[in-house]
Amino acid sequence: MGALSSRDVPFDVKQRTFLFGVRIIKLVGKLPRTGAGVEVGRQLIRAGTSVGSNMQEADGALSKKDFVNHVRIARKEARESRYWLAMIEAADLLRHSDVQALSQEADEIVRILSGIITSATRT
């Protein structure tokens, strides 16, 4: 799975958020099968895969307001993903370089989505 170099990161935000979800799923598969590992993994999969699904919904939005709403939800889910990744690190559920790489990617996605929201809401 490993960290992506800057040239490996897709420019298209829909593709980037899709790959983020795929990487989240793969990471969760490495978590311990303890109560905490399963529950944190479940929460992380929900949040991490929701980022991309909401960007798909934004792409098919019927109005500007609907578009912005879906991007805001995607940003919220990226923030939540960042929280669960931090929880994995803090609780020592998994020591793996991908945890930090995914935290960084979540942070970058939050910034990208914030920029999209700002651009879309300018009047």
NUDOMI-688912 format. One record per residue: residue number from 1; residue in three letters; x, y, z of N, C-alpha, C, O in turn. Coordinates in nm, 4 decimals, decimal comma. Layout:
+-----+-----+----------+----------+----------+----------+----------+----------+----------+----------+----------+----------+----------+----------+
|   i |  aa |     n_c1 |     n_c2 |     n_c3 |    ca_c1 |    ca_c2 |    ca_c3 |     c_c1 |     c_c2 |     c_c3 |     o_c1 |     o_c2 |     o_c3 |
+-----+-----+----------+----------+----------+----------+----------+----------+----------+----------+----------+----------+----------+----------+
| NUM | ALA |        X |        Y |        Z |        X |        Y |        Z |        X |        Y |        Z |        X |        Y |        Z |
...
+-----+-----+----------+----------+----------+----------+----------+----------+----------+----------+----------+----------+----------+----------+
This chain:
+-----+-----+----------+----------+----------+----------+----------+----------+----------+----------+----------+----------+----------+----------+
|   i |  aa |     n_c1 |     n_c2 |     n_c3 |    ca_c1 |    ca_c2 |    ca_c3 |     c_c1 |     c_c2 |     c_c3 |     o_c1 |     o_c2 |     o_c3 |
+-----+-----+----------+----------+----------+----------+----------+----------+----------+----------+----------+----------+----------+----------+
|   1 | MET |   0,0845 |  -0,1180 |   0,0000 |   0,0000 |   0,0000 |   0,0000 |   0,0881 |   0,1230 |   0,0000 |   0,0745 |   0,2023 |  -0,0932 |
|   2 | GLY |   0,1749 |   0,1465 |   0,0926 |   0,2762 |   0,2496 |   0,0918 |   0,2290 |   0,3896 |   0,0626 |   0,1174 |   0,4112 |   0,0152 |
|   3 | ALA |   0,3150 |   0,4838 |   0,0913 |   0,2849 |   0,6240 |   0,0662 |   0,2936 |   0,6514 |  -0,0831 |   0,3736 |   0,5913 |  -0,1548 |
|   4 | LEU |   0,2100 |   0,7430 |  -0,1277 |   0,2101 |   0,7820 |  -0,2673 |   0,3038 |   0,8999 |  -0,2857 |   0,3103 |   0,9886 |  -0,2006 |
|   5 | SER |   0,3761 |   0,9011 |  -0,3960 |   0,4571 |   1,0189 |  -0,4259 |   0,3652 |   1,1234 |  -0,4879 |   0,2524 |   1,0927 |  -0,5264 |
|   6 | SER |   0,4138 |   1,2472 |  -0,4974 |   0,3302 |   1,3549 |  -0,5504 |   0,2865 |   1,3276 |  -0,6936 |   0,1786 |   1,3709 |  -0,7341 |
|   7 | ARG |   0,3669 |   1,2577 |  -0,7699 |   0,3263 |   1,2292 |  -0,9080 |   0,2259 |   1,1144 |  -0,9164 |   0,1611 |   1,0967 |  -1,0195 |
|   8 | ASP |   0,2121 |   1,0354 |  -0,8076 |   0,1153 |   0,9263 |  -0,8044 |  -0,0228 |   0,9718 |  -0,7570 |  -0,1208 |   0,8988 |  -0,7719 |
|   9 | VAL |  -0,0306 |   1,0929 |  -0,6996 |  -0,1569 |   1,1419 |  -0,6466 |  -0,2408 |   1,1954 |  -0,7621 |  -0,1972 |   1,2846 |  -0,8349 |
|  10 | PRO |  -0,3618 |   1,1406 |  -0,7788 |  -0,4469 |   1,1860 |  -0,8891 |  -0,4870 |   1,3327 |  -0,8737 |  -0,5080 |   1,3805 |  -0,7622 |
|  11 | PHE |  -0,4973 |   1,4028 |  -0,9844 |  -0,5410 |   1,5422 |  -0,9840 |  -0,6916 |   1,5501 |  -0,9629 |  -0,7403 |   1,6396 |  -0,8938 |
|  12 | ASP |  -0,7650 |   1,4573 |  -1,0218 |  -0,9110 |   1,4561 |  -1,0128 |  -0,9538 |   1,4231 |  -0,8695 |  -0,9190 |   1,3177 |  -0,8164 |
|  13 | VAL |  -1,0289 |   1,5134 |  -0,8079 |  -1,0672 |   1,4955 |  -0,6679 |  -1,1565 |   1,3730 |  -0,6481 |  -1,1502 |   1,3088 |  -0,5433 |
|  14 | LYS |  -1,2386 |   1,3401 |  -0,7460 |  -1,3228 |   1,2199 |  -0,7327 |  -1,2370 |   1,0945 |  -0,7294 |  -1,2617 |   1,0043 |  -0,6493 |
|  15 | GLN |  -1,1368 |   1,0881 |  -0,8156 |  -1,0477 |   0,9717 |  -0,8164 |  -0,9637 |   0,9679 |  -0,6884 |  -0,9417 |   0,8616 |  -0,6302 |
|  16 | ARG |  -0,9182 |   1,0838 |  -0,6464 |  -0,8357 |   1,0899 |  -0,5253 |  -0,9141 |   1,0442 |  -0,4023 |  -0,8614 |   0,9700 |  -0,3194 |
|  17 | THR |  -1,0390 |   1,0880 |  -0,3900 |  -1,1193 |   1,0472 |  -0,2746 |  -1,1595 |   0,9004 |  -0,2840 |  -1,1752 |   0,8339 |  -0,1816 |
|  18 | PHE |  -1,1761 |   0,8497 |  -0,4049 |  -1,2034 |   0,7056 |  -0,4222 |  -1,0831 |   0,6238 |  -0,3732 |  -1,0984 |   0,5284 |  -0,2969 |
|  19 | LEU |  -0,9636 |   0,6630 |  -0,4184 |  -0,8419 |   0,5917 |  -0,3763 |  -0,8186 |   0,6041 |  -0,2259 |  -0,7667 |   0,5118 |  -0,1632 |
|  20 | PHE |  -0,8567 |   0,7172 |  -0,1684 |  -0,8478 |   0,7338 |  -0,0239 |  -0,9340 |   0,6270 |   0,0454 |  -0,8894 |   0,5627 |   0,1404 |
|  21 | GLY |  -1,0554 |   0,6092 |  -0,0023 |  -1,1430 |   0,5067 |   0,0545 |  -1,0859 |   0,3668 |   0,0405 |  -1,0952 |   0,2869 |   0,1336 |
|  22 | VAL |  -1,0273 |   0,3359 |  -0,0736 |  -0,9655 |   0,2046 |  -0,0956 |  -0,8509 |   0,1840 |   0,0029 |  -0,8377 |   0,0768 |   0,0620 |
|  23 | ARG |  -0,7692 |   0,2854 |   0,0202 |  -0,6562 |   0,2750 |   0,1141 |  -0,7046 |   0,2590 |   0,2578 |  -0,6432 |   0,1873 |   0,3367 |
|  24 | ILE |  -0,8139 |   0,3254 |   0,2914 |  -0,8737 |   0,3113 |   0,4254 |  -0,9172 |   0,1668 |   0,4475 |  -0,8879 |   0,1080 |   0,5516 |
|  25 | ILE |  -0,9868 |   0,1099 |   0,3503 |  -1,0348 |  -0,0288 |   0,3619 |  -0,9165 |  -0,1234 |   0,3836 |  -0,9220 |  -0,2118 |   0,4692 |
|  26 | LYS |  -0,8106 |  -0,1045 |   0,3063 |  -0,6924 |  -0,1909 |   0,3203 |  -0,6278 |  -0,1745 |   0,4576 |  -0,5832 |  -0,2726 |   0,5171 |
|  27 | LEU |  -0,6224 |  -0,0521 |   0,5077 |  -0,5634 |  -0,0289 |   0,6391 |  -0,6467 |  -0,0954 |   0,7485 |  -0,5917 |  -0,1578 |   0,8392 |
|  28 | VAL |  -0,7772 |  -0,0822 |   0,7402 |  -0,8650 |  -0,1413 |   0,8422 |  -0,8470 |  -0,2929 |   0,8467 |  -0,8602 |  -0,3534 |   0,9531 |
|  29 | GLY |  -0,8174 |  -0,3541 |   0,7341 |  -0,7912 |  -0,4976 |   0,7315 |  -0,6694 |  -0,5385 |   0,8135 |  -0,6538 |  -0,6558 |   0,8475 |
|  30 | LYS |  -0,5835 |  -0,4426 |   0,8451 |  -0,4632 |  -0,4704 |   0,9240 |  -0,4841 |  -0,4473 |   1,0739 |  -0,3978 |  -0,4820 |   1,1546 |
|  31 | LEU |  -0,5980 |  -0,3892 |   1,1111 |  -0,6240 |  -0,3620 |   1,2530 |  -0,6442 |  -0,4919 |   1,3296 |  -0,6880 |  -0,5917 |   1,2723 |
|  32 | PRO |  -0,6126 |  -0,4915 |   1,4586 |  -0,6339 |  -0,6120 |   1,5393 |  -0,7829 |  -0,6437 |   1,5513 |  -0,8671 |  -0,5539 |   1,5478 |
|  33 | ARG |  -0,8133 |  -0,7691 |   1,5650 |  -0,9530 |  -0,8136 |   1,5758 |  -1,0001 |  -0,8098 |   1,7218 |  -1,0625 |  -0,9037 |   1,7712 |
|  34 | THR |  -0,9686 |  -0,6992 |   1,7889 |  -1,0146 |  -0,6776 |   1,9253 |  -1,1427 |  -0,5947 |   1,9179 |  -1,1793 |  -0,5462 |   1,8108 |
|  35 | GLY |  -1,2096 |  -0,5786 |   2,0294 |  -1,3297 |  -0,4952 |   2,0316 |  -1,3008 |  -0,3544 |   1,9823 |  -1,3750 |  -0,2997 |   1,9007 |
|  36 | ALA |  -1,1923 |  -0,2962 |   2,0325 |  -1,1554 |  -0,1601 |   1,9923 |  -1,1161 |  -0,1552 |   1,8451 |  -1,1580 |  -0,0652 |   1,7723 |
|  37 | GLY |  -1,0367 |  -0,2508 |   1,8020 |  -0,9930 |  -0,2530 |   1,6623 |  -1,1092 |  -0,2645 |   1,5657 |  -1,1132 |  -0,1967 |   1,4630 |
|  38 | VAL |  -1,2031 |  -0,3507 |   1,5993 |  -1,3206 |  -0,3695 |   1,5126 |  -1,4069 |  -0,2437 |   1,5104 |  -1,4489 |  -0,1994 |   1,4035 |
|  39 | GLU |  -1,4334 |  -0,1864 |   1,6260 |  -1,5210 |  -0,0687 |   1,6311 |  -1,4575 |   0,0538 |   1,5666 |  -1,5237 |   0,1249 |   1,4910 |
|  40 | VAL |  -1,3311 |   0,0793 |   1,5951 |  -1,2636 |   0,1929 |   1,5324 |  -1,2552 |   0,1699 |   1,3815 |  -1,2751 |   0,2625 |   1,3028 |
|  41 | GLY |  -1,2259 |   0,0470 |   1,3420 |  -1,2215 |   0,0144 |   1,1996 |  -1,3543 |   0,0372 |   1,1306 |  -1,3592 |   0,0892 |   1,0191 |
|  42 | ARG |  -1,4609 |  -0,0013 |   1,1962 |  -1,5960 |   0,0179 |   1,1397 |  -1,6239 |   0,1668 |   1,1200 |  -1,6744 |   0,2082 |   1,0156 |
|  43 | GLN |  -1,5907 |   0,2464 |   1,2211 |  -1,6125 |   0,3910 |   1,2119 |  -1,5260 |   0,4533 |   1,1008 |  -1,5721 |   0,5395 |   1,0259 |
|  44 | LEU |  -1,4019 |   0,4087 |   1,0920 |  -1,3108 |   0,4627 |   0,9917 |  -1,3554 |   0,4267 |   0,8508 |  -1,3482 |   0,5097 |   0,7602 |
|  45 | ILE |  -1,4011 |   0,3044 |   0,8316 |  -1,4499 |   0,2661 |   0,6981 |  -1,5713 |   0,3496 |   0,6590 |  -1,5812 |   0,3950 |   0,5450 |
|  46 | ARG |  -1,6630 |   0,3701 |   0,7520 |  -1,7810 |   0,4515 |   0,7209 |  -1,7416 |   0,5926 |   0,6789 |  -1,7888 |   0,6439 |   0,5775 |
|  47 | ALA |  -1,6552 |   0,6539 |   0,7576 |  -1,6153 |   0,7921 |   0,7277 |  -1,5279 |   0,7994 |   0,6028 |  -1,5509 |   0,8831 |   0,5155 |
|  48 | GLY |  -1,4284 |   0,7126 |   0,5943 |  -1,3324 |   0,7190 |   0,4846 |  -1,3904 |   0,6907 |   0,3477 |  -1,3491 |   0,7516 |   0,2490 |
|  49 | THR |  -1,4854 |   0,5992 |   0,3404 |  -1,5477 |   0,5698 |   0,2115 |  -1,6580 |   0,6700 |   0,1772 |  -1,6937 |   0,6860 |   0,0605 |
|  50 | SER |  -1,7110 |   0,7365 |   0,2780 |  -1,8148 |   0,8367 |   0,2553 |  -1,7615 |   0,9613 |   0,1853 |  -1,8361 |   1,0317 |   0,1172 |
|  51 | VAL |  -1,6334 |   0,9880 |   0,2021 |  -1,5736 |   1,1053 |   0,1369 |  -1,5931 |   1,0942 |  -0,0143 |  -1,6446 |   1,1863 |  -0,0776 |
|  52 | GLY |  -1,5523 |   0,9832 |  -0,0707 |  -1,5638 |   0,9637 |  -0,2150 |  -1,7070 |   0,9517 |  -0,2634 |  -1,7410 |   1,0025 |  -0,3702 |
|  53 | SER |  -1,7912 |   0,8851 |  -0,1857 |  -1,9303 |   0,8697 |  -0,2294 |  -2,0012 |   1,0050 |  -0,2320 |  -2,0847 |   1,0297 |  -0,3191 |
|  54 | ASN |  -1,9686 |   1,0917 |  -0,1381 |  -2,0292 |   1,2249 |  -0,1402 |  -1,9753 |   1,3108 |  -0,2532 |  -2,0470 |   1,3969 |  -0,3040 |
|  55 | MET |  -1,8511 |   1,2895 |  -0,2937 |  -1,7998 |   1,3618 |  -0,4094 |  -1,8670 |   1,3138 |  -0,5379 |  -1,8894 |   1,3923 |  -0,6300 |
|  56 | GLN |  -1,8986 |   1,1857 |  -0,5436 |  -1,9750 |   1,1348 |  -0,6586 |  -2,1134 |   1,2001 |  -0,6627 |  -2,1618 |   1,2394 |  -0,7688 |
|  57 | GLU |  -2,1756 |   1,2108 |  -0,5460 |  -2,3066 |   1,2768 |  -0,5380 |  -2,2956 |   1,4237 |  -0,5771 |  -2,3834 |   1,4762 |  -0,6456 |
|  58 | ALA |  -2,1899 |   1,4897 |  -0,5347 |  -2,1700 |   1,6305 |  -0,5705 |  -2,1591 |   1,6458 |  -0,7215 |  -2,2105 |   1,7418 |  -0,7788 |
|  59 | ASP |  -2,0919 |   1,5509 |  -0,7852 |  -2,0748 |   1,5563 |  -0,9304 |  -2,2092 |   1,5502 |  -1,0026 |  -2,2253 |   1,6077 |  -1,1102 |
|  60 | GLY |  -2,3043 |   1,4808 |  -0,9434 |  -2,4362 |   1,4694 |  -1,0058 |  -2,5397 |   1,5620 |  -0,9450 |  -2,6596 |   1,5417 |  -0,9642 |
|  61 | ALA |  -2,4955 |   1,6631 |  -0,8723 |  -2,5869 |   1,7539 |  -0,8031 |  -2,6782 |   1,8259 |  -0,9013 |  -2,6398 |   1,8569 |  -1,0141 |
|  62 | LEU |  -2,7997 |   1,8513 |  -0,8552 |  -2,9002 |   1,9177 |  -0,9378 |  -2,8947 |   2,0699 |  -0,9278 |  -2,9538 |   2,1405 |  -1,0096 |
|  63 | SER |  -2,8235 |   2,1194 |  -0,8272 |  -2,8117 |   2,2640 |  -0,8096 |  -2,6780 |   2,2954 |  -0,7432 |  -2,6096 |   2,2071 |  -0,6914 |
|  64 | LYS |  -2,6433 |   2,4227 |  -0,7465 |  -2,5211 |   2,4663 |  -0,6804 |  -2,5298 |   2,4396 |  -0,5305 |  -2,4323 |   2,3960 |  -0,4693 |
|  65 | LYS |  -2,6452 |   2,4653 |  -0,4719 |  -2,6654 |   2,4424 |  -0,3288 |  -2,6471 |   2,2945 |  -0,2948 |  -2,5849 |   2,2612 |  -0,1940 |
|  66 | ASP |  -2,7004 |   2,2071 |  -0,3775 |  -2,6868 |   2,0625 |  -0,3573 |  -2,5399 |   2,0207 |  -0,3705 |  -2,4903 |   1,9393 |  -0,2927 |
|  67 | PHE |  -2,4720 |   2,0772 |  -0,4693 |  -2,3293 |   2,0493 |  -0,4896 |  -2,2495 |   2,0858 |  -0,3647 |  -2,1739 |   2,0041 |  -0,3123 |
|  68 | VAL |  -2,2669 |   2,2085 |  -0,3178 |  -2,1921 |   2,2564 |  -0,2010 |  -2,2240 |   2,1715 |  -0,0795 |  -2,1345 |   2,1405 |  -0,0010 |
|  69 | ASN |  -2,3488 |   2,1337 |  -0,0626 |  -2,3879 |   2,0510 |   0,0515 |  -2,3134 |   1,9172 |   0,0506 |  -2,2635 |   1,8739 |   0,1545 |
|  70 | HIS |  -2,3056 |   1,8522 |  -0,0639 |  -2,2355 |   1,7232 |  -0,0722 |  -2,0852 |   1,7385 |  -0,0494 |  -2,0227 |   1,6529 |   0,0132 |
|  71 | VAL |  -2,0278 |   1,8464 |  -0,0998 |  -1,8845 |   1,8699 |  -0,0764 |  -1,8605 |   1,8962 |   0,0726 |  -1,7611 |   1,8499 |   0,1285 |
|  72 | ARG |  -1,9507 |   1,9696 |   0,1363 |  -1,9372 |   1,9940 |   0,2808 |  -1,9446 |   1,8632 |   0,3595 |  -1,8689 |   1,8427 |   0,4544 |
|  73 | ILE |  -2,0350 |   1,7761 |   0,3200 |  -2,0449 |   1,6464 |   0,3871 |  -1,9169 |   1,5662 |   0,3654 |  -1,8664 |   1,5035 |   0,4585 |
|  74 | ALA |  -1,8644 |   1,5678 |   0,2432 |  -1,7390 |   1,4974 |   0,2139 |  -1,6269 |   1,5520 |   0,3016 |  -1,5470 |   1,4753 |   0,3553 |
|  75 | ARG |  -1,6208 |   1,6833 |   0,3163 |  -1,5174 |   1,7443 |   0,4011 |  -1,5350 |   1,7013 |   0,5471 |  -1,4370 |   1,6716 |   0,6155 |
|  76 | LYS |  -1,6573 |   1,6982 |   0,5936 |  -1,6855 |   1,6541 |   0,7310 |  -1,6395 |   1,5101 |   0,7515 |  -1,5823 |   1,4776 |   0,8556 |
|  77 | GLU |  -1,6637 |   1,4247 |   0,6545 |  -1,6231 |   1,2843 |   0,6648 |  -1,4706 |   1,2690 |   0,6582 |  -1,4143 |   1,1800 |   0,7220 |
|  78 | ALA |  -1,4045 |   1,3552 |   0,5814 |  -1,2577 |   1,3524 |   0,5771 |  -1,2009 |   1,3926 |   0,7128 |  -1,1027 |   1,3349 |   0,7594 |
|  79 | ARG |  -1,2632 |   1,4915 |   0,7757 |  -1,2202 |   1,5311 |   0,9104 |  -1,2413 |   1,4172 |   1,0097 |  -1,1555 |   1,3895 |   1,0935 |
|  80 | GLU |  -1,3558 |   1,3524 |   0,9989 |  -1,3821 |   1,2399 |   1,0888 |  -1,2820 |   1,1273 |   1,0649 |  -1,2368 |   1,0638 |   1,1602 |
|  81 | SER |  -1,2474 |   1,1021 |   0,9413 |  -1,1460 |   1,0008 |   0,9097 |  -1,0144 |   1,0350 |   0,9771 |  -0,9482 |   0,9485 |   1,0344 |
|  82 | ARG |  -0,9776 |   1,1607 |   0,9699 |  -0,8540 |   1,2079 |   1,0339 |  -0,8593 |   1,1811 |   1,1846 |  -0,7587 |   1,1432 |   1,2447 |
|  83 | TYR |  -0,9758 |   1,2008 |   1,2449 |  -0,9938 |   1,1729 |   1,3883 |  -0,9700 |   1,0255 |   1,4193 |  -0,8959 |   0,9925 |   1,5119 |
|  84 | TRP |  -1,0330 |   0,9363 |   1,3417 |  -1,0192 |   0,7927 |   1,3685 |  -0,8760 |   0,7448 |   1,3435 |  -0,8268 |   0,6561 |   1,4134 |
|  85 | LEU |  -0,8095 |   0,8035 |   1,2443 |  -0,6692 |   0,7689 |   1,2214 |  -0,5829 |   0,8124 |   1,3396 |  -0,4916 |   0,7406 |   1,3802 |
|  86 | ALA |  -0,6121 |   0,9299 |   1,3945 |  -0,5388 |   0,9766 |   1,5129 |  -0,5673 |   0,8848 |   1,6317 |  -0,4783 |   0,8594 |   1,7129 |
|  87 | MET |  -0,6890 |   0,8356 |   1,6424 |  -0,7257 |   0,7437 |   1,7507 |  -0,6471 |   0,6129 |   1,7385 |  -0,6011 |   0,5580 |   1,8386 |
|  88 | ILE |  -0,6324 |   0,5641 |   1,6164 |  -0,5546 |   0,4414 |   1,5939 |  -0,4117 |   0,4606 |   1,6433 |  -0,3560 |   0,3734 |   1,7100 |
|  89 | GLU |  -0,3535 |   0,5745 |   1,6104 |  -0,2160 |   0,6029 |   1,6554 |  -0,2085 |   0,6192 |   1,8066 |  -0,1219 |   0,5605 |   1,8716 |
|  90 | ALA |  -0,2989 |   0,6985 |   1,8624 |  -0,2943 |   0,7286 |   2,0055 |  -0,3173 |   0,6047 |   2,0914 |  -0,2583 |   0,5907 |   2,1985 |
|  91 | ALA |  -0,4026 |   0,5157 |   2,0442 |  -0,4346 |   0,3943 |   2,1202 |  -0,3413 |   0,2782 |   2,0870 |  -0,3585 |   0,1675 |   2,1380 |
|  92 | ASP |  -0,2435 |   0,3037 |   2,0023 |  -0,1489 |   0,1991 |   1,9598 |  -0,2191 |   0,0756 |   1,9038 |  -0,1784 |  -0,0375 |   1,9302 |
|  93 | LEU |  -0,3251 |   0,0988 |   1,8261 |  -0,3944 |  -0,0135 |   1,7642 |  -0,3153 |  -0,0700 |   1,6473 |  -0,3229 |  -0,1892 |   1,6174 |
|  94 | LEU |  -0,2389 |   0,0174 |   1,5811 |  -0,1608 |  -0,0268 |   1,4658 |  -0,0427 |   0,0671 |   1,4481 |  -0,0591 |   0,1890 |   1,4430 |
|  95 | ARG |   0,0751 |   0,0098 |   1,4389 |   0,1948 |   0,0885 |   1,4101 |   0,2328 |   0,0578 |   1,2655 |   0,2945 |  -0,0443 |   1,2352 |
|  96 | HIS |   0,1945 |   0,1482 |   1,1792 |   0,2178 |   0,1268 |   1,0367 |   0,2323 |   0,2638 |   0,9712 |   0,1605 |   0,3575 |   1,0063 |
|  97 | SER |   0,3241 |   0,2755 |   0,8771 |   0,3482 |   0,4039 |   0,8107 |   0,2248 |   0,4540 |   0,7356 |   0,2100 |   0,5744 |   0,7144 |
|  98 | ASP |   0,1375 |   0,3638 |   0,6960 |   0,0182 |   0,4048 |   0,6224 |  -0,0785 |   0,4850 |   0,7085 |  -0,1561 |   0,5644 |   0,6554 |
|  99 | VAL |  -0,0755 |   0,4662 |   0,8394 |  -0,1636 |   0,5442 |   0,9272 |  -0,1292 |   0,6917 |   0,9140 |  -0,2179 |   0,7746 |   0,8937 |
| 100 | GLN |  -0,0023 |   0,7247 |   0,9253 |   0,0412 |   0,8643 |   0,9127 |   0,0193 |   0,9165 |   0,7709 |  -0,0229 |   1,0307 |   0,7528 |
| 101 | ALA |   0,0472 |   0,8347 |   0,6717 |   0,0274 |   0,8776 |   0,5323 |  -0,1200 |   0,9074 |   0,5048 |  -0,1519 |   1,0042 |   0,4359 |
| 102 | LEU |  -0,2087 |   0,8253 |   0,5578 |  -0,3517 |   0,8484 |   0,5382 |  -0,3996 |   0,9698 |   0,6166 |  -0,4899 |   1,0404 |   0,5716 |
| 103 | SER |  -0,3414 |   0,9947 |   0,7319 |  -0,3749 |   1,1164 |   0,8074 |  -0,3378 |   1,2401 |   0,7265 |  -0,4136 |   1,3369 |   0,7204 |
| 104 | GLN |  -0,2209 |   1,2356 |   0,6649 |  -0,1774 |   1,3475 |   0,5811 |  -0,2693 |   1,3632 |   0,4601 |  -0,3056 |   1,4750 |   0,4235 |
| 105 | GLU |  -0,3067 |   1,2520 |   0,3986 |  -0,3964 |   1,2583 |   0,2832 |  -0,5328 |   1,3135 |   0,3239 |  -0,5918 |   1,3925 |   0,2503 |
| 106 | ALA |  -0,5832 |   1,2730 |   0,4396 |  -0,7110 |   1,3262 |   0,4880 |  -0,7012 |   1,4771 |   0,5063 |  -0,7930 |   1,5510 |   0,4708 |
| 107 | ASP |  -0,5905 |   1,5217 |   0,5615 |  -0,5690 |   1,6650 |   0,5818 |  -0,5662 |   1,7393 |   0,4481 |  -0,6260 |   1,8461 |   0,4349 |
| 108 | GLU |  -0,4975 |   1,6832 |   0,3505 |  -0,4914 |   1,7467 |   0,2185 |  -0,6290 |   1,7490 |   0,1526 |  -0,6659 |   1,8477 |   0,0890 |
| 109 | ILE |  -0,7044 |   1,6414 |   0,1676 |  -0,8393 |   1,6362 |   0,1108 |  -0,9288 |   1,7415 |   0,1762 |  -1,0070 |   1,8075 |   0,1078 |
| 110 | VAL |  -0,9179 |   1,7573 |   0,3069 |  -0,9959 |   1,8613 |   0,3765 |  -0,9638 |   1,9979 |   0,3172 |  -1,0544 |   2,0775 |   0,2926 |
| 111 | ARG |  -0,8363 |   2,0256 |   0,2942 |  -0,7975 |   2,1561 |   0,2388 |  -0,8483 |   2,1738 |   0,0955 |  -0,8934 |   2,2821 |   0,0582 |
| 112 | ILE |  -0,8408 |   2,0678 |   0,0161 |  -0,8901 |   2,0749 |  -0,1223 |  -1,0407 |   2,1012 |  -0,1229 |  -1,0896 |   2,1871 |  -0,1962 |
| 113 | LEU |  -1,1129 |   2,0260 |  -0,0404 |  -1,2584 |   2,0413 |  -0,0371 |  -1,2985 |   2,1777 |   0,0166 |  -1,3980 |   2,2350 |  -0,0279 |
| 114 | SER |  -1,2222 |   2,2303 |   0,1116 |  -1,2488 |   2,3657 |   0,1617 |  -1,2331 |   2,4677 |   0,0492 |  -1,3118 |   2,5617 |   0,0380 |
| 115 | GLY |  -1,1319 |   2,4486 |  -0,0330 |  -1,1124 |   2,5374 |  -0,1477 |  -1,2259 |   2,5287 |  -0,2480 |  -1,2687 |   2,6302 |  -0,3030 |
| 116 | ILE |  -1,2743 |   2,4084 |  -0,2717 |  -1,3874 |   2,3898 |  -0,3636 |  -1,5103 |   2,4606 |  -0,3089 |  -1,5820 |   2,5276 |  -0,3833 |
| 117 | ILE |  -1,5349 |   2,4463 |  -0,1796 |  -1,6506 |   2,5115 |  -0,1165 |  -1,6388 |   2,6630 |  -0,1276 |  -1,7353 |   2,7313 |  -0,1621 |
| 118 | THR |  -1,5201 |   2,7150 |  -0,0982 |  -1,4985 |   2,8598 |  -0,1070 |  -1,5234 |   2,9092 |  -0,2484 |  -1,5909 |   3,0103 |  -0,2680 |
| 119 | SER |  -1,4698 |   2,8390 |  -0,3466 |  -1,4888 |   2,8813 |  -0,4863 |  -1,6348 |   2,8733 |  -0,5276 |  -1,6844 |   2,9619 |  -0,5971 |
| 120 | ALA |  -1,7030 |   2,7695 |  -0,4863 |  -1,8416 |   2,7490 |  -0,5277 |  -1,9385 |   2,8456 |  -0,4605 |  -2,0458 |   2,8728 |  -0,5143 |
| 121 | THR |  -1,9019 |   2,8977 |  -0,3434 |  -1,9942 |   2,9854 |  -0,2709 |  -1,9669 |   3,1331 |  -0,2953 |  -2,0396 |   3,2189 |  -0,2452 |
| 122 | ARG |  -1,8631 |   3,1630 |  -0,3718 |  -1,8383 |   3,3043 |  -0,4083 |  -1,9481 |   3,3492 |  -0,5026 |  -1,9861 |   3,2775 |  -0,5952 |
| 123 | THR |  -1,9967 |   3,4655 |  -0,4784 |  -2,1042 |   3,5176 |  -0,5638 |  -2,0642 |   3,6411 |  -0,6370 |  -2,1439 |   3,6966 |  -0,7127 |
+-----+-----+----------+----------+----------+----------+----------+----------+----------+----------+----------+----------+----------+----------+
